[in-house]
């Protein structure tokens, strides 16, 4: 195909009726014809569209499973052939040789079945009847681009979409039965997955209720910058968007990755409960303070500002406190090793006087390179530091040789991130797998992430997120899913505070999301292009 040609894509929102195979297929055919008549070259239907979703066991769903190829693919190939288009349909699959059931999706083209995908990250109802997918995350080359399929819960982990992108996917076709009464459609998680990888994301969701489950609707076509091109809140219908094959955002993102530093992604430290072989952090209350200071201030002004705020609170009865400061640039006239030592000595003096811990970041010169560095100080001195692993859009970083950094404090295990590293989902996952209870980000304010992205990364890594940025950006944040959410206001110097009790942190520390990772699928994440 001509690489400058745009491709019209469609997400079909459809309320499947449980157990009504013929009725569901008939309505789907009508919607497929409508989308194709309107010029869609790729048409995506929801997860389990032919059968409905919530089944109790293999016996109940046995009448509705089908092979691939099978009756549904034969029916819809006629549409694909007539209009020279491609369709993605979610359905319950039976392997005719093993009689194992899968929650699957199939890609159908003018010539027949192009390929299938078996859902790998199963949601609550799936394991009652379906086995986890065992064929990895394939990408299929077509006349309209390289297409990968993911299903619903797969999007709750960054790895499947990243693997698809590394395999060359241009479009993620995403059949889903997205649930949750409090979710605001279309899901920001879908936008994040598209944005992380520079991909077109075509999300076809169902709406309405089934056996007590509330589906969100909000089917959408999302561009590579995370922008929603079109979406539909509820009801059957079709949303349209455009995939631009010449957009090279994906290539720019993948080029900045540092696979040699990612091997922790393949580990699975939460197969067993922590405590037997690695001590867990004490279950005590602690306070996190994010200082949102002006980037027009000098180092001395920052130190004075922090000291004054601590003086006003020194009588408060709280034993454990962590303060996080934004990144400060020391690469100017005084940008020498002496400057960072001066900064650390001054902060150490504060930490010693008030019995606190401080995370801070600096942009410094090292051998002619401008390198963001983050460090953790306490009353005992500098506990640890690291240099930014990734190169950012300004050419900073990519100089770190010691990898990512997680450090133990008397009340929590702290993962450090510079702002540049905080733009990559790999960074959060690695720190979480290293045991971080809290990820502290010392950022410059020039980064491309947004607060909503930080919230999602915090939730899917079972961590507290604390982000310090200059007040000019106003994106500082303290967040623990469903427990605490505090965000800074632009152009306001302020300190965000959050006190975390053992009751608040117990769920995150049980690592519910991390326990469900499918690490055996992620080998590609650690391979260099030359491997």
C-alpha positions as CSV (number, residue, x, y, z in Angstrom):
1,X,0.0,0.0,0.0
2,X,1.0,3.6,-0.4
3,X,2.6,4.6,2.9
4,X,1.1,8.1,2.6
5,X,-2.5,6.7,2.4
6,X,-4.7,7.0,5.4
7,X,-6.9,4.2,6.6
8,X,-10.4,4.6,7.9
9,X,-11.1,2.4,10.9
10,X,-14.3,1.7,12.9
11,X,-15.1,0.5,16.4
12,X,-18.5,-1.1,16.7
13,X,-20.3,-0.7,20.0
14,X,-22.7,-3.6,20.4
15,X,-24.7,-5.1,23.3
16,X,-24.4,-8.8,22.9
17,X,-27.3,-10.9,24.2
18,X,-26.0,-13.9,26.3
19,X,-26.6,-17.2,24.5
20,X,-28.3,-15.6,21.4
21,X,-25.8,-16.7,18.7
22,X,-28.0,-16.2,15.7
23,X,-29.5,-12.9,16.9
24,X,-26.1,-11.5,17.8
25,X,-24.5,-12.5,14.5
26,X,-27.4,-11.0,12.5
27,X,-27.1,-7.6,14.3
28,X,-23.3,-7.7,13.9
29,X,-23.7,-8.3,10.2
30,X,-25.9,-5.2,9.9
31,X,-23.4,-3.1,11.7
32,X,-20.5,-4.5,9.7
33,X,-22.2,-3.7,6.4
34,X,-22.9,-0.2,7.7
35,X,-19.3,0.5,8.6
36,X,-18.0,-1.0,5.4
37,X,-20.5,1.1,3.3
38,X,-19.1,4.1,5.1
39,X,-15.6,3.3,3.9
40,X,-14.1,1.6,7.0
41,X,-11.2,-0.7,6.1
42,X,-10.9,-2.2,9.6
43,X,-14.0,-2.9,11.6
44,X,-13.6,-4.1,15.2
45,X,-16.3,-5.7,17.3
46,X,-16.4,-6.2,21.1
47,X,-15.0,-9.1,23.2
48,X,-17.3,-12.2,23.2
49,X,-19.6,-10.4,20.8
50,X,-21.2,-13.6,19.4
51,X,-22.2,-15.2,22.7
52,X,-22.4,-12.7,25.6
53,X,-19.8,-12.7,28.3
54,X,-20.6,-14.0,31.8
55,X,-20.7,-17.7,31.9
56,X,-20.3,-19.8,35.1
57,X,-18.4,-22.8,33.7
58,X,-17.4,-24.9,30.7
59,X,-20.8,-26.6,30.6
60,X,-22.8,-23.4,30.4
61,X,-20.7,-22.0,27.5
62,X,-20.1,-25.3,25.6
63,X,-23.0,-24.6,23.2
64,X,-21.6,-21.3,22.1
65,X,-17.9,-22.0,21.6
66,X,-16.7,-22.5,18.0
67,X,-13.5,-23.2,16.1
68,X,-11.4,-20.7,14.1
69,X,-12.1,-20.9,11.2
70,X,-15.8,-21.7,11.9
71,X,-19.3,-20.5,11.4
72,X,-18.7,-16.9,12.4
73,X,-15.6,-16.4,10.3
74,X,-17.3,-17.9,7.3
75,X,-20.3,-15.6,7.7
76,X,-18.2,-12.4,8.0
77,X,-15.7,-13.2,5.3
78,X,-18.4,-12.4,2.8
79,X,-18.4,-8.9,4.1
80,X,-14.6,-8.7,4.1
81,X,-14.5,-9.9,0.5
82,X,-17.3,-7.7,-0.7
83,X,-15.8,-4.5,0.6
84,X,-12.2,-5.5,0.6
85,X,-11.9,-4.8,4.3
86,X,-10.8,-6.5,7.5
87,X,-12.9,-7.4,10.6
88,X,-11.9,-8.3,14.1
89,X,-14.5,-10.2,16.2
90,X,-14.4,-11.4,19.8
91,X,-15.8,-14.9,20.4
92,X,-15.4,-18.0,22.6
93,X,-13.1,-20.4,20.8
94,X,-12.8,-24.2,21.1
95,X,-9.6,-25.8,19.9
96,X,-10.9,-28.8,17.9
97,X,-7.9,-31.0,18.7
98,X,-7.7,-30.4,22.5
99,X,-11.3,-29.3,23.2
100,X,-9.8,-26.5,25.3
101,X,-11.8,-23.2,25.4
102,X,-10.3,-19.8,24.9
103,X,-11.5,-16.2,25.0
104,X,-10.3,-15.2,21.5
105,X,-10.5,-12.7,18.7
106,X,-10.1,-13.4,15.1
107,X,-8.9,-11.2,12.2
108,X,-10.8,-11.8,9.0
109,X,-9.7,-10.4,5.6
110,X,-10.9,-10.7,2.0
111,X,-9.2,-14.0,1.6
112,X,-10.4,-15.5,4.9
113,X,-8.9,-15.9,8.4
114,X,-5.7,-13.8,8.7
115,X,-5.0,-14.9,12.3
116,X,-6.3,-15.2,15.8
117,X,-5.4,-14.1,19.3
118,X,-6.1,-15.9,22.6
119,X,-6.5,-13.6,25.6
120,X,-3.5,-13.9,27.9
121,X,-4.4,-11.7,30.9
122,X,-7.7,-13.1,32.0
123,X,-10.4,-11.1,33.9
124,X,-12.4,-12.4,36.9
125,X,-15.0,-14.3,34.9
126,X,-12.7,-15.8,32.2
127,X,-10.9,-18.5,34.3
128,X,-14.2,-20.2,35.1
129,X,-14.2,-21.6,31.6
130,X,-11.3,-20.3,29.5
131,X,-7.6,-21.2,29.5
132,X,-5.0,-18.4,29.3
133,X,-3.8,-17.8,25.8
134,X,-0.7,-19.8,24.8
135,X,0.3,-18.4,21.4
136,X,1.9,-15.1,22.5
137,X,1.0,-11.7,21.0
138,X,1.1,-12.1,17.2
139,X,1.2,-9.2,14.7
140,X,-0.4,-9.8,11.3
141,X,0.8,-8.0,8.1
142,X,-2.1,-6.8,6.0
143,X,-2.7,-4.4,3.1
144,X,-3.8,-1.7,5.5
145,X,-0.9,-2.1,8.0
146,X,0.4,-4.4,10.7
147,X,-2.4,-5.3,13.1
148,X,-2.2,-6.8,16.6
149,X,-5.2,-7.9,18.7
150,X,-5.5,-7.5,22.5
151,X,-8.5,-8.2,24.6
152,X,-9.8,-6.2,27.5
153,X,-7.7,-7.0,30.6
154,X,-4.6,-7.1,28.4
155,X,-4.7,-3.3,28.4
156,X,-4.3,-3.2,32.2
157,X,-0.6,-4.1,31.8
158,X,1.7,-2.1,29.6
159,X,3.7,-5.2,28.4
160,X,1.3,-6.7,25.8
161,X,0.9,-3.4,23.8
162,X,4.7,-2.8,24.0
163,X,5.4,-6.3,22.7
164,X,3.0,-5.7,19.9
165,X,4.7,-2.4,19.0
166,X,8.2,-4.0,19.1
167,X,6.9,-6.7,16.7
168,X,5.9,-3.9,14.3
169,X,2.2,-3.3,15.0
170,X,0.7,-0.1,13.6
171,X,-2.8,-0.7,14.9
172,X,-4.1,-2.4,18.1
173,X,-7.6,-3.9,17.5
174,X,-9.1,-4.1,20.9
175,X,-12.3,-6.0,21.5
176,X,-13.3,-5.5,25.1
177,X,-16.1,-5.9,27.7
178,X,-14.8,-3.0,29.9
179,X,-16.7,-2.9,33.2
180,X,-17.1,-0.5,36.2
181,X,-19.8,2.0,37.1
182,X,-17.2,4.6,38.2
183,X,-15.2,4.5,35.0
184,X,-15.5,7.5,32.7
185,X,-15.5,6.3,29.1
186,X,-13.6,6.2,27.0
187,X,-11.0,4.7,29.3
188,X,-7.8,6.8,29.9
189,X,-6.0,3.4,30.1
190,X,-6.6,2.9,26.3
191,X,-5.2,6.4,25.6
192,X,-2.2,5.7,27.7
193,X,-1.4,2.4,25.8
194,X,-1.8,4.2,22.5
195,X,0.4,7.1,23.6
196,X,3.1,4.9,25.2
197,X,3.7,3.2,21.8
198,X,2.7,5.7,19.1
199,X,-0.1,3.4,17.9
200,X,-3.7,3.6,16.6
201,X,-6.0,2.0,19.2
202,X,-9.4,0.8,18.0
203,X,-11.5,-0.1,21.1
204,X,-14.8,-1.8,20.6
205,X,-16.7,-2.1,23.9
206,X,-20.2,-3.3,24.8
207,X,-22.7,-1.3,26.8
208,X,-25.5,-2.2,29.2
209,X,-25.7,-4.9,31.8
210,X,-25.3,-8.6,32.0
211,X,-25.9,-10.7,35.1
212,X,-25.1,-7.8,37.3
213,X,-22.1,-6.5,35.5
214,X,-22.2,-2.9,34.3
215,X,-20.3,-2.3,31.0
216,X,-19.1,1.2,30.3
217,X,-19.6,1.7,26.6
218,X,-17.3,4.5,25.4
219,X,-16.0,2.7,22.3
220,X,-13.4,4.8,20.7
221,X,-10.7,5.3,18.1
222,X,-7.6,6.7,19.6
223,X,-4.6,8.2,17.8
224,X,-0.9,7.7,18.5
225,X,-0.7,10.8,20.8
226,X,-3.5,9.4,22.9
227,X,-6.1,11.7,21.4
228,X,-9.6,10.4,21.1
229,X,-10.7,10.8,17.5
230,X,-14.3,9.7,18.1
231,X,-16.3,7.8,20.8
232,X,-19.7,6.7,21.7
233,X,-21.1,6.7,25.3
234,X,-23.9,4.1,25.1
235,X,-26.1,2.2,22.7
236,X,-25.3,0.2,19.6
237,X,-23.5,2.1,17.0
238,X,-20.2,2.8,15.2
239,X,-17.4,5.3,15.8
240,X,-14.9,6.1,13.1
241,X,-11.3,7.4,13.0
242,X,-8.2,7.4,10.8
243,X,-4.9,5.6,11.0
244,X,-2.0,7.5,9.4
245,X,0.6,5.0,8.3
246,X,3.4,7.6,7.7
247,X,3.4,8.7,11.4
248,X,6.8,7.7,12.9
249,X,6.0,8.4,16.5
250,X,6.3,4.7,17.4
251,X,9.8,4.6,16.0
252,X,10.9,7.6,18.0
253,X,9.5,6.1,21.2
254,X,11.0,2.7,20.7
255,X,14.4,4.1,19.8
256,X,14.8,5.7,23.2
257,X,14.2,2.5,25.1
258,X,17.1,0.9,27.0
259,X,16.5,-2.9,26.9
260,X,19.8,-3.7,28.5
261,X,18.5,-2.2,31.7
262,X,15.1,-4.0,31.6
263,X,15.9,-7.6,32.7
264,X,14.0,-7.2,36.0
265,X,10.9,-7.1,33.8
266,X,11.2,-10.9,33.4
267,X,11.3,-11.6,37.1
268,X,8.3,-12.6,39.1
269,X,9.1,-11.7,42.7
270,X,5.4,-11.8,43.8
271,X,4.7,-15.4,43.1
272,X,5.0,-15.8,46.9
273,X,4.2,-13.5,49.7
274,X,7.1,-11.3,50.8
275,X,8.7,-11.8,54.1
276,X,10.1,-15.3,53.9
277,X,13.3,-14.5,52.0
278,X,13.3,-10.6,51.9
279,X,12.2,-8.6,54.9
280,X,9.1,-6.4,54.4
281,X,9.0,-2.7,55.4
282,X,7.5,-2.1,58.8
283,X,3.8,-1.5,58.9
284,X,3.9,2.0,60.3
285,X,2.3,5.4,59.4
286,X,4.4,7.9,57.5
287,X,4.0,11.2,55.8
288,X,5.0,12.1,52.2
289,X,5.4,15.8,51.4
290,X,5.8,17.0,47.8
291,X,7.4,20.4,47.6
292,X,6.2,22.2,44.5
293,X,8.7,25.1,44.2
294,X,9.4,27.6,41.5
295,X,12.0,26.8,38.9
296,X,13.0,30.5,39.0
297,X,14.3,30.1,42.5
298,X,17.9,29.5,43.3
299,X,19.3,26.6,45.2
300,X,19.7,28.7,48.3
301,X,16.0,29.9,48.0
302,X,14.8,26.3,47.7
303,X,16.7,25.2,50.8
304,X,15.4,28.3,52.8
305,X,11.9,27.6,51.6
306,X,12.0,23.9,52.8
307,X,13.5,24.9,56.1
308,X,10.8,27.5,56.8
309,X,8.1,25.0,56.1
310,X,9.6,22.4,58.3
311,X,10.1,24.9,61.1
312,X,6.4,25.6,61.0
313,X,5.6,21.9,61.5
314,X,8.3,20.6,63.7
315,X,6.0,20.2,66.7
316,X,3.8,17.8,64.8
317,X,4.0,14.3,66.3
318,X,4.9,12.1,63.3
319,X,8.0,10.0,63.5
320,X,8.5,9.2,59.8
321,X,8.5,11.8,57.0
322,X,9.7,11.9,53.4
323,X,10.1,15.1,51.4
324,X,10.4,15.1,47.6
325,X,11.8,18.1,45.8
326,X,11.7,18.9,42.0
327,X,14.8,18.7,39.9
328,X,17.1,21.7,40.0
329,X,19.5,22.6,37.2
330,X,23.1,23.1,38.4
331,X,24.7,23.0,35.0
332,X,25.2,26.7,34.6
333,X,28.2,28.7,35.8
334,X,28.5,26.8,39.0
335,X,27.7,23.4,37.4
336,X,30.6,21.5,38.9
337,X,30.9,18.5,41.2
338,X,31.2,21.0,44.1
339,X,27.7,22.3,43.4
340,X,26.0,18.9,43.9
341,X,28.1,18.3,47.0
342,X,27.0,21.6,48.4
343,X,23.4,20.9,47.7
344,X,23.6,17.4,49.3
345,X,25.4,18.9,52.4
346,X,22.7,21.5,52.8
347,X,19.9,19.0,52.5
348,X,21.7,16.6,54.8
349,X,21.8,19.3,57.4
350,X,18.0,19.7,57.1
351,X,17.5,16.0,57.2
352,X,19.6,15.7,60.3
353,X,18.0,18.6,62.1
354,X,14.4,17.4,61.6
355,X,15.0,13.7,61.5
356,X,13.5,13.3,58.0
357,X,14.3,11.9,54.6
358,X,14.6,13.9,51.3
359,X,14.5,12.9,47.7
360,X,16.0,15.5,45.3
361,X,17.1,15.7,41.7
362,X,19.7,17.7,39.9
363,X,20.7,18.2,36.3
364,X,24.5,18.1,36.3
365,X,27.4,18.0,33.9
366,X,29.3,14.7,33.8
367,X,32.1,14.3,31.2
368,X,30.4,16.9,29.0
369,X,27.0,15.2,29.3
370,X,23.9,16.8,30.9
371,X,22.7,14.1,33.2
372,X,19.7,14.1,35.5
373,X,20.5,12.5,38.8
374,X,18.2,11.7,41.7
375,X,19.3,10.9,45.3
376,X,17.9,10.0,48.7
377,X,19.3,11.7,51.8
378,X,18.5,11.0,55.5
379,X,20.0,11.9,58.9
380,X,22.7,9.3,58.2
381,X,23.8,11.0,54.9
382,X,23.3,10.0,51.3
383,X,21.6,6.7,51.2
384,X,21.7,6.2,47.5
385,X,21.5,7.8,44.0
386,X,21.2,7.0,40.4
387,X,21.6,8.6,37.0
388,X,18.9,8.8,34.4
389,X,18.8,5.6,32.3
390,X,16.9,6.9,29.2
391,X,17.8,9.8,26.9
392,X,15.0,12.4,27.0
393,X,13.8,14.7,24.2
394,X,16.4,17.3,25.2
395,X,19.3,14.9,24.8
396,X,19.7,14.6,28.6
397,X,20.5,11.3,30.3
398,X,21.2,7.9,28.8
399,X,24.4,8.0,30.8
400,X,23.5,6.0,33.8
401,X,25.5,2.8,34.3
402,X,24.0,1.4,37.5
403,X,20.4,0.9,36.4
404,X,17.3,1.8,38.5
405,X,17.5,2.4,42.2
406,X,15.3,1.2,45.0
407,X,16.3,2.0,48.6
408,X,15.1,0.8,52.0
409,X,13.9,3.3,54.7
410,X,12.6,2.5,58.2
411,X,9.0,2.8,57.0
412,X,8.9,2.0,53.3
413,X,11.0,0.9,50.3
414,X,11.5,3.9,48.0
415,X,12.0,3.8,44.2
416,X,13.7,6.8,42.7
417,X,13.0,8.2,39.2
418,X,14.1,11.3,37.3
419,X,11.5,13.0,35.1
420,X,13.0,11.6,31.9
421,X,12.8,8.0,33.2
422,X,9.3,8.6,34.4
423,X,8.1,8.9,30.8
424,X,8.6,5.1,30.3
425,X,6.3,2.5,31.7
426,X,9.2,0.1,32.0
427,X,10.7,2.3,34.7
428,X,7.7,1.9,37.1
429,X,7.4,-1.8,36.6
430,X,11.1,-2.4,37.3
431,X,10.9,-0.4,40.6
432,X,7.7,-2.2,41.6
433,X,9.4,-5.5,41.0
434,X,12.3,-4.4,43.1
435,X,9.9,-4.0,45.9
436,X,9.1,-0.2,45.9
437,X,6.2,0.7,48.1
438,X,6.5,4.3,46.9
439,X,7.9,5.8,43.7
440,X,9.4,9.2,44.2
441,X,9.8,11.3,41.0
442,X,11.9,14.4,41.0
443,X,11.0,16.1,37.7
444,X,11.9,19.3,35.9
445,X,8.4,20.1,34.5
446,X,9.5,19.7,30.9
447,X,8.4,16.1,30.7
448,X,5.7,14.8,28.4
449,X,3.7,12.9,31.0
450,X,0.5,14.1,32.6
451,X,-1.0,13.5,36.1
452,X,-3.7,11.2,34.7
453,X,-0.9,9.0,33.3
454,X,0.9,8.9,36.7
455,X,-2.3,7.7,38.4
456,X,-2.7,4.8,36.0
457,X,1.0,3.8,36.3
458,X,0.6,3.9,40.1
459,X,-2.5,1.8,40.1
460,X,-1.1,-0.9,37.8
461,X,2.1,-1.2,39.7
462,X,0.6,-1.3,43.2
463,X,2.6,1.7,44.5
464,X,2.2,5.1,46.0
465,X,3.1,7.7,43.4
466,X,4.7,11.0,44.6
467,X,5.8,13.4,41.8
468,X,7.5,16.8,42.5
469,X,7.6,19.3,39.7
470,X,8.2,23.1,39.7
471,X,5.1,25.1,40.3
472,X,5.2,26.5,36.7
473,X,4.0,23.1,35.5
474,X,1.6,22.4,38.4
475,X,1.6,18.7,37.9
476,X,2.9,17.6,41.3
477,X,1.0,14.6,42.7
478,X,0.6,12.3,45.6
479,X,-1.6,9.3,44.8
480,X,-2.6,6.0,46.2
481,X,-5.5,4.3,44.4
482,X,-8.9,4.8,46.1
483,X,-7.1,6.1,49.2
484,X,-5.5,9.5,48.5
485,X,-5.3,11.8,45.5
486,X,-3.7,15.2,45.9
487,X,-2.5,17.3,42.9
488,X,-0.7,20.6,42.7
489,X,-2.1,23.8,41.1
490,X,-0.2,25.6,38.4
491,X,1.9,28.6,39.4
492,X,1.4,28.0,43.1
493,X,4.3,27.3,45.4
494,X,2.9,24.7,47.8
495,X,3.5,21.5,49.7
496,X,1.3,18.5,49.1
497,X,0.9,16.3,52.1
498,X,-0.3,12.7,52.5
499,X,-0.2,10.6,55.6
500,X,-0.3,6.8,54.9
501,X,-1.4,4.4,57.6
502,X,-0.8,0.6,57.4
503,X,-4.5,0.2,56.7
504,X,-4.2,2.4,53.6
505,X,-1.1,0.7,52.2
506,X,-2.0,-2.9,53.0
507,X,-3.8,-3.6,49.7
508,X,-1.0,-2.1,47.5
509,X,1.6,-4.0,49.4
510,X,-0.2,-7.2,48.7
511,X,0.6,-6.6,45.0
512,X,-2.7,-7.8,43.4
513,X,-1.8,-6.5,39.9
514,X,1.8,-7.6,39.9
515,X,0.8,-11.2,40.9
516,X,-1.1,-11.6,37.7
517,X,1.6,-10.7,35.2
518,X,2.5,-13.1,32.4
519,X,6.2,-12.8,32.5
520,X,6.8,-15.7,30.1
521,X,5.4,-13.5,27.3
522,X,7.7,-10.5,27.8
523,X,11.1,-11.7,26.5
524,X,11.1,-9.2,23.6
525,X,11.1,-6.3,26.1
526,X,14.8,-7.0,27.0
527,X,16.2,-7.6,23.5
528,X,18.2,-5.1,21.6
529,X,17.4,-4.5,17.9
530,X,20.6,-6.4,17.0
531,X,19.7,-9.5,19.1
